[in-house]
Amino acid sequence: MPTRGQREFFAVRTLGEALAGFRPARRTGTERVPLDDALGRIPAEPALAPHALPGFARATVDGFAVRAADTYGASDGVPSYLELIGEARMGRPPEIELRPGTAVEIATGAPLPPAADAVLMVEHTQSALPELVEVVRPVAPGDGMVRADEDARAGAELAPAGRPLRAQDLGMLAAAGLTEVEVRVCPRVTVVSTGDELVPAATRELETGQVRDSTAPALAALVREAGGEPRHAGIVPDDRDALAANLQAALPESDVLVVSAGSSVGARDETAAAIASLGEPGIWCHGLAFRPGKPTLLADCGGMPVIGLPGNPRSALVVFRVVGMPIVRLVGGCTHPPPEPTVSARLDRNLPSAAGRADVVQARVHDGVATPLFGSSSLLSILTAADGYLVVPEAATGLPADSEVEVILYR
């Protein structure tokens, strides 16, 4: 470890390198939860159908169960006639077997009788005698019905591992009789705030120079959005030993450590030294070619992913959204994160940038026009005014006005 006052330099990585290359091996354990508590949880293994779904051939329209071949050639001018031999009842096994030249009345959802291979819509029939069905349009095999295994074959994957469970997934699992699911435990994400100037957000009166800790509650919300369980380990002064002790104490109860670091260069050095003391292999990068958020630090300390964020609140929140949330999801077993909502828009002004650095720019979107928002990285009002953000890629030297851009929208 470097001595006090001595700076240690680490490689600066690009945003793309950080997203693709920093892949901590830590994963949370598993637990079984009921479907009522499974929304948004990450299946630890694929959920498989124990049997075919829906399990029997059923009607999807009101009409008559028929053998399709018995309707061929029927038309308004030359109708066909089928003998009506009964009714298929909802929620009960079929009691009648279809014979050539016969039909069975059926409602949507009822099981098809044996030998039936189609359902003739009631709109394609006319009344003749009570025991006859007049057919004015033919049907093909499979019309108006679903097969016994059309929703899912026995053993089919109903929900993949690694993708957050959605409402429709829970419905599919319930249809298969799966009332519990094995999921990853939510990652425990400990947030440590540092800075001599910080005081708790609940502080009513500020002395000159004091700043309420606005980053911690916002980070907690992003942790929850990423599927994690946030924990706040309090505010630590810009002191290497105090920070190292706080982080060491948090290790046993954490899956990811997040340090909201001080803003000064000296404070960032103290943070890097404290993180480096946690274990090998240590710091993976200390700096991202990324604005806002160049001072970002990523480390793998004895298997514990550690994220060191810039001190300015807006920079910290942007970095955590772009870099930190994917790490939380990965540790929690999420390999197929939900896509971010986006909208295409026309840039209303020139947007300068520097080659070799990715720029995340906040933007307001209205009537298909994106307006970039600028201001100090310490101003949270830029974030609250934004509808989303756009990314100027590392290779670009800016974007001209009227460029078509993709704005990633805040939920």
Helices and strands as residue ranges (DSSP letters): E 13-14, H 15-21, E 30-34, G 35-37, E 47-48, E 58-59, E 63-66, G 68-71, E 80-87, E 102-106, E 118-121, G 122-124, E 125-127, E 132-135, E 145-146, E 157-159, H 167-175, E 180-184, E 188-194, E 198-199, E 211-212, H 215-225, E 229-236, H 240-250, G 251-253, E 256-260, H 265-276, E 281-286, E 288-291, E 297-301, E 304-309, H 313-319, I 320-324, H 325-331, E 342-347, E 351-352, E 358-366, E 369-373, H 381-385, E 388-392, E 398-399, E 404-409
